[in-house]
Structure formats: structure tokens, C-alpha cells
Amino acid sequence: MGKIDSDSKKRLKYLLVMPRLIQNIGDGYSFPLGIAYISASMKKSGHDVTTLNLNHKTGDASEIITDIICEKTIDVVATGGLSFQYGTVRQVIETAKKASGKIVTIVGGGIITGDPEPAMEALQYADYGIIGEGENTINELCDALEGRMELADVNGIIYKSGNSFIRNKLRAEIKNIDSIPFPDYEGFEIEKYLQSAPPGISGLNVGRTVFMLASRSCPYNCTFCFHSAGKKYRQRSLDNFFEDLDHMMAKYKIEFVCMADELFARDIKRVKEFCDRIRKYNISWWAQFRVDDITPEIIAIIREGGCRVMSFGLESADNRILKSMRKGTTVEQIERTLKIVYDAGISFEGAFIFGDIAETYETASNTLKWWREHSEYRITLNLITVYPGTYLYKYACEKGIITDRVKFLKLGCPQVNVSKLSDSEMTELLGNFMEAPIAATKVVASPEITKIECASGRIGMSGKCIVCGKENEWDNIKLFTMNFIPCAKCGQKYNVPLFPELRKNIETNIGKLLKRFGKLAIWGINYHSSNLFKNSVIMRNSSVFPVDSSESKRKMDLYGSTINSPDIIDKEGISAVVVAVPVYLTQIQSQIQANHKQVQAIIDICKLTNPDFMDSFTKSKKN
């Protein structure tokens, strides 16, 4: 375990690092509030804190971290993230340890809280893990490191002791979250963030978007969900929230707010007050709701209050599965609420996630049938992911479905089958919902590209809504994501088409990459990338290897191609990988770099839309 010399009781120097979440500098991303809250709490307590947001720094992340450690003579490096961000979190602390053996490393967030011991073992270079909310814990841990408190008295931490770990008592949740300082947005370069491309959540591409919280945790305990901020649902007072917003508006001229709450609000009184108060700012906002909370009265209030998109956790269109998930909602409530919102012209999003413990071919077929009958709602179709800390994760471990918890985390929490579906049934189901969004979702009339930015994988386009007839223009649309584009007038949602000219450029560049490298892996199979393989000779070339970490997907037939595990990269000696799910490029890249050392090139599929890609690629390799 990393230790600080205790005889001097000196004030230590801390570096807080936000891991890299983007593919290219200038890309949008969902701003992680957790580390910004930690920074604010540490600074308020008087600690010497340097902050680093790798999403706005060009160059190699390890070199950047090492340079700051040396320049600032840092004693302690802290970072954090979610379970699927294992690779980028580990990179931060591994770099810190290699920069100086005396460095103490701390990791927090869902990656630790979900299953602390396996996470600490997988991360390897972490001296301390923070379990649950970190604002008070981090300050007490700092006091212990600086010799003013006994380590054993710091609740909410886990740390190394020889070849095992010690987990101290759990820390009680912070009852009054108004007592927490406002997030240290400035420390993580919020102005650069606001000038970057929009985060692109839910089809929205609004500039100067900030993430804010009005509550923590959730009063429900769905089997697929884990509340890293604790089990008790707590709300900020609206006075506290709007004081924070006043500051943000005055200093940064915010145009849009993403409410990062797991559940925005339950009672109509609070919703009404929030909408009344936010209206004067003349900004729009996004938030997550439950279908059983919605009434026509609430919808009218929300629309007048400037809500642009409502997000719903739908999960299934079969009541047996909703009950098994402990969702507390019904299909009837889903139907009623979505019709109310759709008729009101408010854009909304939701997802069905297949593969619950009780899922059968019948229940899955019922959900898919409901989806086809309501394709105008553009509900996303996904498999359940079993994240550490959830009931499903504990079930999978107990049943031997997940046999190695450390390896599971290192592989990025790949999808596993915990349902009653047989392998063949799961394969057929996956094939169905890979095809369904392309076949059944409405297509905007007369689509045209207005702008292409190949470097960032974004386009602008125009088109006519087939429901209300409005001519729309959309900007900053990220390709190969699960986003939709909404009609500005009626909210009708559309898929982002892969225009023929872009498809042609991708196929041409795939051919050129094959000539250069001989073999190519395409990592990440969803309905966007699978559509590339359909009717494509070059994509089904025997030297192109589709790859996915999901065991269920690997049993699918991909238009005649086999979907392989990542092991195929080593087995076939593949030295170039195209990442077909750009939103996970950073995580996949870190996994490739850790496990497949011979890979020379990791390429964002969006860059292949550029007809001159190979020229720039060749120049970069020469340099």
C-alpha cells in the first residue's frame, strides 16, 4: 500500500484526474459530475488540489499525467469512473505509479462501489478505493494520509493490506445534499467543454449544455440498476439548485441543462415549482421520468417549463418481465404515458432491454411485437448489461454465469445471458432486433447532407417530417450512435441514415486498409455496424473479422460472417482494428492496448467516411 512519510505531517499535494472519455479533442461527452463535486469539497477543506481534464488535452494521456506530477511535485493522484471505464481509470493510476513509486493512488465512483474487492484487484495500482459518496470520505482520507486521523477511523474506504484488502465500515449517506459545495466545473475546464461539440444526448445537439443534479440516488431497486450514490433518495432544495444555476448562467451563458438525476422528480408540486422557476432563464432541459408519474397535467407543466426531451426507463412490454425486474410499472402505464407525451408533441426517449432472469422467447417476442406496433416512438432495443453491484450481477455470480469477477471487469463487463432464453433463441432474438430498427422505423423525407466533418464523425442534414410536414435542419449529428433526430415541430423521431456516399467511402477505405494490413477486425456489432455488413462484398471479405465482447452476439450469423471474440485478434495476428461503436472507442482502445500488443492501428469508423482518409493515415504513421 502506498504510504506517505508520517513523521512530518506535511500538507500533501493532490492531483484529481478526469479520465479521457472522447475520441478526439473537441468531441462532446457527458460531463462526469462526481469528480467535480469531489474537487469542490477538497478545495473547500483547504487541500492543495490540482485538477486535470484529459478530454481537453492533446497528446498522450500518460505523458500529460507524468508531466504534471513532476511539475507540481504531486503526492497523491485520485480518479474514478464507472465499471465499463476500467481501462481508462487504470491507465491513470498505473501512469501515476510509474511516474513515482511514492505516489499514493485513490479511485472512487461506481467502479469501486459496485464490487470493491474485485475492482481493487483488477485495478492493481489503486492504494485506496472510496465506496459510495466521496465528498466527506475523501477529506477524511486526506486527513489520515497527512497524519491527522487514523486510517481505521475513515469510514467508506477499502485499501490494500499485504495480499488482501481491508474494508472499513460503510459511511452513511449525506442527508442534506444542500451542504455539499457546488461542483468545481471551472477546475475541469468547463468553458472548453461548453465550446466543444454538444454531448448529443437523446438526439439533442444543443450547444453550451451543462450537466446538473437536483437529487441523488433513486427510491426504486430495479434488478439491473445500481445506485453508487447510496440507496436513499435525497433531493436538493430548489433554492440551492437555482442558486447554482444562477452562477452558471451568469458566468457561462448556459443554453441547455441535462438533469443528471436518476429520477428527476416524483411529486407534481416540485415539478411545477421547478418549471415555474426555470422558465425565466429561457433555456431548455432534459430529464428522466417514470411512466407511472405522468399525467396530462404534468405534461402541460413540463412543456411550458421548457423540457425538450423526456427520458423513460421502459425496459419491457411484458408485465411478467416488468414484475421480475421489480420495476413497479405496467405495460398499460407505458402505453398511456407514451401516447400522452407523443400527442403533446414533446420528444422523448426510452429503451427496451432484453434478457431479464425471467425472459423467455415468448416474453421477448411480446416486447418486440409491441415495438413494431409502436415503431413511431423509436424505442431503442438493447440487451441487458449485468453491471457490478446490481441484483443481476449477484445472481450471475451465484449461478456461475460469471465465474471470474476480476476478469469480467477487465473485459469491460461484457453481456452475459442470465435469462431463460436458450442460446439459439437468444441468437434469433438478436438477429430480429438488429434488423428491426432499420426495417420498421420511419425515415425522414428527402434527406440531404448539408455538412460533413469526418474528423469528428459528425454531419449536418436536412429533411422533411413525414408526420407534420416541417422542413428540418439538424446539425452536429454523431454517426454510428444510438441517437435519433427529432422533428423540431412535432417531436417525431427518425434514425440517422447512413448516406450512400458515406457508405461508399467506408467500404473503399476498408479495402485500402486490407491492402495495407492484410487482415482487419471490426470491433462492436450493433444495428448500425451490422447494417454495414448487409449487402456488402468487402465487409464480408474473409480477411475482415467482426468482433464483439458479448457472448450472445457471437452466436449470431452476421449475413454470412461469424462474430468473433476479441481473442481472434491474437489468433489471426491482426494488427489493425476498426472500432464500430465510437461512443466506446476510448474504452475499447484501452482494452486493445492492454491485451493485444501487436495491434498497430486502432481506427474510429467515423474517420472512414473521409474519402482521403488513407492519405492522412499514411502521413500520420510516417510522422
VMD Tcl script that draws the C-alpha trace (Angstrom):
set ca {
  {0.00 0.00 0.00}
  {1.26 3.48 -0.87}
  {2.22 5.44 2.23}
  {3.23 8.99 2.97}
  {6.01 9.65 5.48}
  {4.07 10.21 8.69}
  {6.74 11.93 10.77}
  {6.34 15.34 9.15}
  {2.53 15.52 8.98}
  {3.02 17.70 5.91}
  {0.29 19.13 3.72}
  {0.16 16.96 0.63}
  {-0.33 17.92 -2.99}
  {-3.23 16.22 -4.77}
  {-3.97 15.70 -8.46}
  {-7.56 14.88 -9.49}
  {-7.75 13.37 -12.98}
  {-10.87 13.10 -15.13}
  {-10.16 10.13 -17.45}
  {-10.38 10.57 -21.19}
  {-13.89 9.84 -22.46}
  {-13.67 11.10 -26.03}
  {-12.19 10.03 -29.33}
  {-10.95 13.44 -30.49}
  {-10.29 16.73 -28.74}
  {-13.40 18.85 -29.30}
  {-15.83 15.93 -29.18}
  {-18.82 16.22 -26.87}
  {-19.27 13.95 -23.86}
  {-21.42 13.58 -20.76}
  {-19.62 15.67 -18.15}
  {-18.94 13.49 -15.05}
  {-20.19 15.44 -12.04}
  {-18.76 13.11 -9.38}
  {-15.13 14.21 -9.62}
  {-16.17 17.87 -9.86}
  {-18.05 17.51 -6.56}
  {-15.00 15.82 -5.01}
  {-12.73 18.64 -6.14}
  {-15.05 21.30 -4.72}
  {-15.20 19.53 -1.35}
  {-11.43 19.13 -1.16}
  {-10.79 22.75 -2.08}
  {-13.33 23.95 0.46}
  {-11.48 21.95 3.12}
  {-8.25 23.69 2.22}
  {-6.40 20.91 0.44}
  {-3.81 21.70 -2.22}
  {-5.62 20.41 -5.32}
  {-4.58 20.41 -8.97}
  {-7.22 19.28 -11.48}
  {-6.75 17.70 -14.89}
  {-9.41 17.01 -17.53}
  {-7.80 14.77 -20.13}
  {-10.69 15.43 -22.52}
  {-9.25 18.85 -23.32}
  {-5.56 17.98 -23.52}
  {-3.89 16.98 -26.75}
  {-1.20 14.33 -26.72}
  {-0.56 11.07 -24.92}
  {-2.54 10.84 -21.67}
  {0.25 9.10 -19.78}
  {2.78 11.75 -20.74}
  {0.42 14.54 -19.71}
  {-0.19 12.98 -16.28}
  {3.52 12.29 -15.74}
  {4.49 15.86 -16.65}
  {2.01 17.37 -14.17}
  {3.12 15.00 -11.39}
  {6.71 16.12 -11.88}
  {5.95 19.80 -12.40}
  {3.65 20.09 -9.36}
  {5.55 17.55 -7.18}
  {2.28 15.67 -6.65}
  {1.96 13.28 -3.68}
  {-1.49 11.79 -4.30}
  {-3.35 11.06 -7.56}
  {-7.12 10.45 -7.44}
  {-9.51 9.48 -10.23}
  {-12.70 7.50 -10.73}
  {-15.39 6.30 -13.09}
  {-17.91 3.58 -13.84}
  {-17.27 -0.13 -14.23}
  {-17.14 -0.10 -18.03}
  {-14.42 2.61 -17.85}
  {-11.96 0.19 -16.26}
  {-9.26 0.65 -18.89}
  {-9.08 4.44 -18.76}
  {-9.28 4.54 -14.95}
  {-6.47 2.01 -14.65}
  {-4.34 3.95 -17.12}
  {-4.41 7.00 -14.81}
  {-3.26 5.20 -11.67}
  {-0.76 2.97 -13.49}
  {0.82 6.05 -15.02}
  {0.98 7.72 -11.60}
  {2.74 4.73 -10.02}
  {5.25 4.52 -12.87}
  {5.93 8.25 -12.58}
  {6.88 7.86 -8.92}
  {6.84 4.87 -6.61}
  {5.99 7.21 -3.73}
  {2.73 8.36 -5.30}
  {-0.44 7.34 -3.43}
  {-3.41 6.49 -5.67}
  {-7.13 6.75 -4.90}
  {-10.05 5.54 -7.03}
  {-13.75 6.28 -6.49}
  {-17.06 6.01 -8.30}
  {-19.20 3.10 -9.41}
  {-16.18 1.02 -10.45}
  {-15.23 0.63 -6.77}
  {-18.63 0.83 -5.13}
  {-20.20 -1.87 -7.31}
  {-17.92 -4.68 -6.09}
  {-14.94 -3.25 -4.17}
  {-12.53 -6.18 -3.76}
  {-12.55 -7.42 -7.40}
  {-12.26 -3.81 -8.57}
  {-9.21 -3.17 -6.38}
  {-7.61 -6.39 -7.59}
  {-8.35 -5.61 -11.25}
  {-7.12 -2.03 -10.99}
  {-3.90 -3.32 -9.35}
  {-2.32 0.12 -8.92}
  {-5.01 1.56 -6.60}
  {-3.93 2.04 -2.97}
  {-7.32 3.21 -1.73}
  {-10.86 2.85 -3.01}
  {-13.75 5.08 -1.97}
  {-17.07 3.28 -1.55}
  {-20.23 5.33 -2.05}
  {-20.44 9.12 -1.90}
  {-16.97 10.57 -1.71}
  {-17.19 14.20 -0.59}
  {-16.72 13.56 3.14}
  {-14.73 10.36 2.73}
  {-12.02 11.94 0.56}
  {-11.39 14.71 3.08}
  {-11.08 12.28 5.98}
  {-8.79 10.07 3.90}
  {-6.63 13.12 3.18}
  {-6.51 13.83 6.92}
  {-5.38 10.25 7.52}
  {-2.69 10.47 4.82}
  {-1.47 13.73 6.35}
  {-1.29 12.20 9.83}
  {-4.22 13.97 11.48}
  {-6.53 10.95 11.66}
  {-6.26 7.19 11.99}
  {-6.88 5.28 8.76}
  {-9.07 2.76 10.62}
  {-11.45 5.60 11.55}
  {-12.14 6.62 7.95}
  {-15.50 5.12 7.00}
  {-16.26 4.22 3.40}
  {-12.84 3.10 2.17}
  {-11.10 -0.09 1.09}
  {-7.33 -0.43 0.98}
  {-4.53 -2.89 0.50}
  {-3.07 -4.84 3.39}
  {-0.41 -7.24 2.19}
  {-2.03 -9.61 -0.30}
  {-5.59 -8.82 0.81}
  {-7.85 -5.83 1.35}
  {-9.35 -4.16 4.40}
  {-12.79 -2.67 4.04}
  {-13.70 -0.13 6.73}
  {-17.25 0.50 7.96}
  {-19.63 1.88 5.40}
  {-20.23 5.61 5.50}
  {-23.77 6.88 6.00}
  {-25.24 8.78 3.07}
  {-25.11 12.56 3.18}
  {-28.57 13.51 4.43}
  {-28.56 17.16 3.46}
  {-27.10 17.39 -0.03}
  {-27.53 21.18 0.07}
  {-24.47 21.06 2.35}
  {-22.25 19.86 -0.49}
  {-20.34 22.63 -2.32}
  {-21.35 23.30 -5.92}
  {-19.31 21.24 -8.42}
  {-15.89 22.55 -9.39}
  {-16.81 22.97 -13.04}
  {-14.06 25.52 -13.57}
  {-11.36 23.17 -12.32}
  {-12.22 20.79 -15.15}
  {-12.25 23.43 -17.89}
  {-15.98 23.88 -18.26}
  {-15.52 26.73 -20.75}
  {-13.64 24.44 -23.14}
  {-16.31 21.82 -22.56}
  {-19.07 24.27 -23.49}
  {-17.20 25.24 -26.64}
  {-16.83 21.60 -27.71}
  {-19.35 19.69 -29.77}
  {-22.66 19.03 -27.93}
  {-22.87 15.76 -25.95}
  {-25.58 14.56 -28.37}
  {-27.85 13.04 -25.74}
  {-31.24 11.83 -26.95}
  {-30.89 13.35 -30.38}
  {-30.22 16.80 -28.95}
  {-27.36 18.77 -30.42}
  {-27.66 21.99 -28.43}
  {-24.51 23.96 -27.70}
  {-23.42 25.14 -24.24}
  {-25.03 22.22 -22.45}
  {-24.24 21.68 -18.78}
  {-24.98 18.67 -16.56}
  {-26.56 19.35 -13.16}
  {-28.09 17.32 -10.31}
  {-31.25 18.09 -8.37}
  {-31.26 14.79 -6.45}
  {-29.19 11.73 -5.63}
  {-29.99 8.03 -5.89}
  {-33.46 6.61 -6.59}
  {-36.25 5.24 -4.37}
  {-36.55 2.10 -6.54}
  {-34.42 -1.03 -6.72}
  {-34.69 -2.43 -10.24}
  {-32.68 -5.63 -10.68}
  {-30.49 -4.21 -13.46}
  {-29.67 -0.93 -11.72}
  {-27.08 0.06 -9.11}
  {-27.12 3.32 -7.14}
  {-23.49 4.23 -6.47}
  {-24.59 7.33 -4.52}
  {-26.42 5.19 -1.95}
  {-29.84 3.64 -1.54}
  {-31.67 6.63 -0.05}
  {-33.26 9.10 -2.45}
  {-32.46 12.69 -1.49}
  {-33.35 15.97 -3.21}
  {-31.59 19.31 -3.25}
  {-33.79 22.19 -2.25}
  {-34.81 24.10 -5.35}
  {-33.35 27.26 -3.78}
  {-29.97 25.53 -3.69}
  {-30.33 24.24 -7.26}
  {-31.28 27.60 -8.71}
  {-28.52 29.40 -6.82}
  {-26.16 27.02 -8.61}
  {-27.88 27.66 -11.95}
  {-27.75 31.44 -11.41}
  {-23.99 31.19 -11.07}
  {-23.69 29.02 -14.18}
  {-25.87 31.31 -16.27}
  {-24.05 34.45 -15.20}
  {-20.57 33.04 -15.75}
  {-21.01 30.65 -18.67}
  {-24.18 31.67 -20.54}
  {-25.72 28.20 -20.48}
  {-28.24 27.29 -23.19}
  {-29.29 23.79 -22.13}
  {-29.35 21.75 -18.90}
  {-29.14 17.96 -18.72}
  {-30.61 16.89 -15.40}
  {-28.30 14.02 -14.45}
  {-30.66 12.71 -11.76}
  {-31.51 9.01 -11.86}
  {-35.10 10.14 -11.27}
  {-35.90 13.82 -11.80}
  {-38.98 14.25 -9.62}
  {-41.87 12.31 -8.20}
  {-44.41 14.85 -6.96}
  {-46.27 17.33 -9.09}
  {-45.73 20.17 -6.61}
  {-41.96 20.05 -7.01}
  {-42.21 19.63 -10.81}
  {-44.49 22.66 -11.01}
  {-42.21 24.82 -8.88}
  {-39.15 23.75 -10.88}
  {-40.87 24.57 -14.19}
  {-42.15 27.91 -12.88}
  {-38.66 28.91 -11.77}
  {-36.64 27.68 -14.74}
  {-38.92 29.36 -17.28}
  {-37.40 32.80 -16.67}
  {-33.96 31.59 -17.80}
  {-35.26 30.87 -21.32}
  {-33.31 27.62 -21.56}
  {-34.32 24.07 -22.41}
  {-33.65 20.93 -20.43}
  {-33.66 17.11 -20.40}
  {-34.62 14.81 -17.51}
  {-35.51 11.21 -16.62}
  {-39.04 10.29 -15.57}
  {-41.14 7.24 -14.67}
  {-44.21 6.36 -16.73}
  {-46.37 5.91 -13.61}
  {-45.75 9.54 -12.56}
  {-47.05 11.15 -15.75}
  {-50.44 12.81 -16.14}
  {-51.76 15.26 -18.75}
  {-51.45 17.98 -16.09}
  {-47.74 17.26 -15.54}
  {-47.11 17.13 -19.28}
  {-48.63 20.59 -19.76}
  {-46.48 21.97 -16.93}
  {-43.31 20.36 -18.29}
  {-43.90 21.57 -21.83}
  {-44.47 25.15 -20.66}
  {-41.38 24.84 -18.46}
  {-39.11 24.25 -21.45}
  {-38.45 20.49 -21.27}
  {-37.18 19.42 -24.69}
  {-36.84 15.68 -24.14}
  {-38.26 13.32 -21.54}
  {-36.36 10.10 -20.91}
  {-38.19 6.99 -19.68}
  {-36.94 3.65 -18.41}
  {-39.39 1.35 -20.21}
  {-37.43 -1.94 -20.09}
  {-40.10 -4.39 -21.36}
  {-43.55 -4.63 -22.91}
  {-44.47 -7.75 -20.93}
  {-45.85 -7.36 -17.41}
  {-44.21 -10.57 -16.22}
  {-40.79 -9.17 -17.02}
  {-41.54 -5.77 -15.51}
  {-42.54 -7.56 -12.30}
  {-39.40 -9.71 -12.36}
  {-37.30 -6.57 -12.83}
  {-39.01 -5.01 -9.78}
  {-39.78 -2.06 -11.99}
  {-43.12 -1.20 -10.38}
  {-44.72 -0.23 -13.70}
  {-47.00 -1.93 -16.23}
  {-47.34 -2.11 -19.98}
  {-50.66 -0.32 -19.65}
  {-48.92 2.61 -17.94}
  {-46.27 2.64 -20.67}
  {-48.91 2.79 -23.40}
  {-50.90 5.51 -21.65}
  {-47.90 7.72 -20.89}
  {-46.19 7.48 -24.26}
  {-49.41 8.36 -26.05}
  {-49.89 11.40 -23.81}
  {-46.33 12.61 -24.44}
  {-46.41 11.82 -28.16}
  {-49.73 13.61 -28.66}
  {-48.37 16.60 -26.73}
  {-45.51 16.90 -29.23}
  {-42.75 16.54 -26.64}
  {-39.81 14.48 -27.81}
  {-38.99 11.51 -25.61}
  {-36.68 8.52 -25.47}
  {-36.80 5.08 -23.92}
  {-35.32 1.62 -24.25}
  {-36.36 -1.99 -24.05}
  {-33.66 -4.20 -22.55}
  {-33.94 -7.90 -23.29}
  {-32.54 -10.69 -21.16}
  {-34.01 -10.40 -17.66}
  {-33.85 -13.51 -15.46}
  {-37.47 -14.35 -16.31}
  {-37.14 -13.55 -20.03}
  {-38.39 -16.28 -22.36}
  {-38.79 -16.39 -26.10}
  {-42.49 -15.61 -25.57}
  {-41.93 -12.54 -23.38}
  {-39.20 -11.22 -25.67}
  {-41.44 -11.74 -28.71}
  {-44.23 -9.85 -26.96}
  {-41.95 -6.86 -26.41}
  {-40.70 -6.94 -29.99}
  {-44.28 -7.21 -31.30}
  {-45.30 -4.19 -29.18}
  {-42.27 -2.31 -30.51}
  {-43.24 -2.97 -34.12}
  {-46.82 -1.85 -33.46}
  {-45.48 1.41 -31.97}
  {-42.42 1.97 -34.15}
  {-43.22 5.69 -34.36}
  {-41.98 6.01 -30.77}
  {-38.46 4.96 -31.86}
  {-37.77 2.96 -28.68}
  {-34.19 1.69 -28.51}
  {-33.61 -2.09 -28.36}
  {-30.73 -3.45 -26.26}
  {-29.56 -6.46 -24.31}
  {-29.34 -6.15 -20.55}
  {-25.82 -5.48 -19.30}
  {-25.01 -7.05 -15.94}
  {-23.12 -4.34 -14.05}
  {-21.32 -4.96 -10.73}
  {-23.48 -4.10 -7.73}
  {-26.78 -4.96 -9.38}
  {-29.04 -7.82 -8.34}
  {-28.44 -9.39 -11.76}
  {-24.69 -9.33 -11.15}
  {-25.04 -11.07 -7.80}
  {-27.36 -13.62 -9.41}
  {-24.91 -14.25 -12.26}
  {-22.05 -14.77 -9.80}
  {-24.09 -17.11 -7.59}
  {-25.23 -19.20 -10.58}
  {-21.73 -19.48 -12.01}
  {-22.56 -17.44 -15.11}
  {-19.82 -15.02 -14.10}
  {-17.02 -17.20 -12.76}
  {-14.20 -14.65 -12.54}
  {-15.30 -11.23 -11.28}
  {-11.88 -9.66 -11.83}
  {-11.67 -10.83 -15.43}
  {-15.27 -9.73 -16.03}
  {-14.36 -6.17 -15.03}
  {-11.16 -6.19 -17.06}
  {-13.14 -7.20 -20.16}
  {-15.43 -4.18 -19.76}
  {-18.45 -6.03 -18.32}
  {-19.40 -7.99 -21.46}
  {-23.02 -9.01 -21.88}
  {-23.86 -12.43 -20.46}
  {-27.06 -14.47 -20.70}
  {-28.85 -14.67 -17.32}
  {-32.27 -15.31 -18.91}
  {-34.32 -18.41 -19.65}
  {-33.59 -17.99 -23.35}
  {-31.59 -20.81 -24.93}
  {-28.55 -19.90 -26.99}
  {-30.47 -20.45 -30.22}
  {-33.41 -18.36 -29.01}
  {-31.08 -15.56 -27.93}
  {-29.37 -15.68 -31.31}
  {-32.69 -15.42 -33.15}
  {-33.81 -12.59 -30.89}
  {-30.61 -10.64 -31.50}
  {-30.99 -11.06 -35.24}
  {-34.54 -9.74 -35.01}
  {-33.72 -6.59 -33.14}
  {-30.63 -5.85 -35.21}
  {-32.92 -5.76 -38.23}
  {-35.99 -4.16 -36.64}
  {-34.84 -0.53 -36.25}
  {-33.68 -0.37 -39.84}
  {-36.72 -2.11 -41.29}
  {-39.53 -0.59 -39.24}
  {-38.52 2.91 -38.17}
  {-39.83 5.85 -40.17}
  {-37.41 7.63 -42.46}
  {-37.36 11.39 -42.92}
  {-38.47 12.53 -46.38}
  {-35.94 13.95 -48.87}
  {-32.85 13.63 -46.64}
  {-29.80 15.59 -47.75}
  {-26.36 16.08 -46.23}
  {-25.61 19.74 -45.53}
  {-22.21 19.30 -43.86}
  {-19.67 16.54 -43.24}
  {-16.98 16.67 -40.54}
  {-15.13 13.39 -41.00}
  {-12.58 14.09 -38.27}
  {-15.26 14.23 -35.59}
  {-17.68 11.82 -37.26}
  {-20.45 14.39 -37.40}
  {-22.78 15.53 -40.17}
  {-25.43 18.12 -40.76}
  {-28.54 17.15 -42.66}
  {-31.95 18.37 -43.72}
  {-35.23 16.59 -44.36}
  {-38.98 16.85 -44.24}
  {-41.02 15.36 -41.39}
  {-43.45 12.81 -42.81}
  {-45.87 13.39 -39.91}
  {-46.31 17.18 -39.78}
  {-44.52 18.25 -42.98}
  {-42.00 20.59 -41.36}
  {-38.70 21.12 -43.17}
  {-35.99 20.42 -40.61}
  {-32.28 21.07 -40.41}
  {-30.13 19.14 -37.96}
  {-26.54 19.96 -37.08}
  {-23.73 18.14 -35.23}
  {-25.23 14.66 -35.66}
  {-22.85 11.98 -34.42}
  {-22.69 8.98 -36.75}
  {-22.87 5.37 -35.56}
  {-24.56 6.17 -32.24}
  {-27.94 5.20 -30.83}
  {-29.17 8.77 -31.16}
  {-32.22 9.81 -33.12}
  {-33.10 13.13 -34.76}
  {-36.38 14.74 -33.68}
  {-38.70 16.96 -35.70}
  {-38.47 20.46 -34.27}
  {-42.25 20.89 -34.56}
  {-43.95 17.64 -33.57}
  {-41.10 15.69 -31.94}
  {-41.39 12.70 -34.30}
  {-38.10 10.76 -34.16}
  {-36.06 9.41 -37.03}
  {-33.00 7.23 -37.46}
  {-29.87 8.94 -38.70}
  {-29.40 7.41 -42.18}
  {-26.03 6.25 -43.41}
  {-25.99 8.13 -46.69}
  {-24.84 6.14 -49.75}
  {-21.81 8.36 -50.32}
  {-20.62 7.80 -46.74}
  {-21.17 4.06 -47.01}
  {-19.17 4.01 -50.24}
  {-16.28 5.90 -48.59}
  {-16.24 3.44 -45.67}
  {-16.16 0.41 -47.97}
  {-13.42 1.96 -50.12}
  {-11.28 2.68 -47.05}
  {-11.89 -0.84 -45.67}
  {-10.49 -2.17 -48.94}
  {-7.41 0.07 -48.68}
  {-6.83 -0.97 -45.05}
  {-6.99 -4.61 -46.11}
  {-4.35 -3.99 -48.75}
  {-2.10 -2.37 -46.17}
  {-2.60 -4.72 -43.20}
  {-3.84 -7.93 -44.82}
  {-6.44 -8.54 -42.12}
  {-8.86 -6.29 -40.27}
  {-11.04 -6.58 -37.16}
  {-14.31 -4.64 -36.90}
  {-14.98 -4.33 -33.14}
  {-18.55 -3.66 -31.97}
  {-21.67 -5.11 -33.54}
  {-24.94 -3.23 -33.16}
  {-27.66 -2.39 -35.66}
  {-25.60 0.47 -37.12}
  {-22.50 -1.59 -37.76}
  {-24.37 -4.76 -38.71}
  {-26.12 -2.76 -41.43}
  {-22.70 -2.13 -42.96}
  {-22.23 -5.86 -43.47}
  {-25.57 -6.24 -45.21}
  {-25.20 -6.46 -48.98}
  {-21.51 -5.53 -48.78}
  {-18.92 -7.67 -50.56}
  {-15.88 -6.01 -48.99}
  {-17.26 -6.17 -45.41}
  {-17.85 -9.91 -45.81}
  {-14.34 -10.49 -47.12}
  {-12.77 -13.50 -45.37}
  {-9.99 -11.22 -44.08}
  {-12.49 -8.97 -42.24}
  {-13.24 -10.30 -38.75}
  {-16.31 -8.94 -36.90}
  {-15.55 -8.80 -33.14}
  {-17.73 -8.30 -30.07}
  {-17.25 -8.95 -26.35}
  {-20.86 -10.17 -25.98}
  {-21.06 -13.97 -25.88}
  {-24.66 -13.84 -27.10}
  {-23.79 -11.79 -30.18}
  {-21.00 -14.20 -31.07}
  {-23.58 -16.90 -31.68}
  {-25.29 -14.79 -34.37}
  {-24.94 -15.15 -38.10}
  {-23.94 -11.73 -39.43}
  {-25.12 -12.01 -43.04}
  {-22.83 -14.98 -43.52}
  {-19.98 -13.71 -41.33}
  {-19.05 -15.10 -37.91}
  {-18.86 -12.70 -34.96}
  {-15.68 -13.49 -33.04}
  {-14.39 -12.94 -29.53}
  {-11.52 -10.44 -29.15}
  {-9.16 -13.46 -28.92}
  {-9.34 -13.71 -32.72}
  {-7.08 -10.65 -32.92}
  {-4.16 -12.58 -31.45}
  {-5.07 -15.87 -33.09}
  {-5.08 -14.35 -36.58}
  {-2.25 -11.90 -35.94}
  {-4.47 -8.92 -36.75}
  {-2.65 -5.58 -36.50}
  {-5.46 -3.11 -37.37}
  {-8.83 -2.72 -35.62}
  {-11.74 -0.52 -36.68}
  {-13.93 0.42 -33.73}
  {-17.54 0.48 -34.98}
  {-19.10 1.88 -31.78}
  {-17.42 5.30 -31.46}
  {-19.04 6.08 -28.10}
  {-16.94 3.29 -26.58}
  {-13.78 3.92 -28.60}
  {-11.70 5.06 -25.61}
  {-12.66 2.02 -23.55}
  {-12.11 -0.42 -26.43}
  {-8.82 1.24 -27.28}
  {-7.52 0.80 -23.72}
  {-8.63 -2.85 -23.78}
  {-6.80 -3.46 -27.07}
  {-3.64 -1.75 -25.85}
  {-3.65 -3.84 -22.66}
  {-4.47 -7.23 -24.18}
  {-3.43 -7.17 -27.86}
  {0.04 -5.67 -28.00}
  {0.65 -6.42 -31.69}
  {-2.15 -4.09 -32.87}
  {-0.57 -1.15 -34.68}
  {-3.68 0.84 -35.66}
  {-6.97 1.49 -33.83}
  {-9.34 3.42 -36.08}
  {-12.63 5.19 -35.37}
  {-15.09 4.04 -38.04}
  {-16.32 7.61 -38.43}
  {-12.96 8.59 -39.91}
  {-13.53 6.12 -42.74}
  {-16.29 8.39 -44.09}
  {-13.48 10.64 -45.34}
  {-12.56 9.77 -48.95}
  {-9.00 11.00 -48.24}
  {-8.64 9.01 -45.02}
  {-5.76 6.80 -46.18}
  {-3.67 9.79 -47.25}
  {-3.88 11.38 -43.81}
  {-3.49 7.98 -42.12}
  {-0.29 7.25 -44.06}
  {1.16 10.68 -43.23}
  {0.40 10.25 -39.52}
  {2.12 6.85 -39.48}
  {5.22 8.28 -41.16}
  {5.37 11.09 -38.61}
}
mol new
graphics top color blue
foreach p $ca { graphics top sphere $p radius 0.5 }
foreach p [lrange $ca 0 end-1] q [lrange $ca 1 end] { graphics top cylinder $p $q radius 0.2 }
display resetview
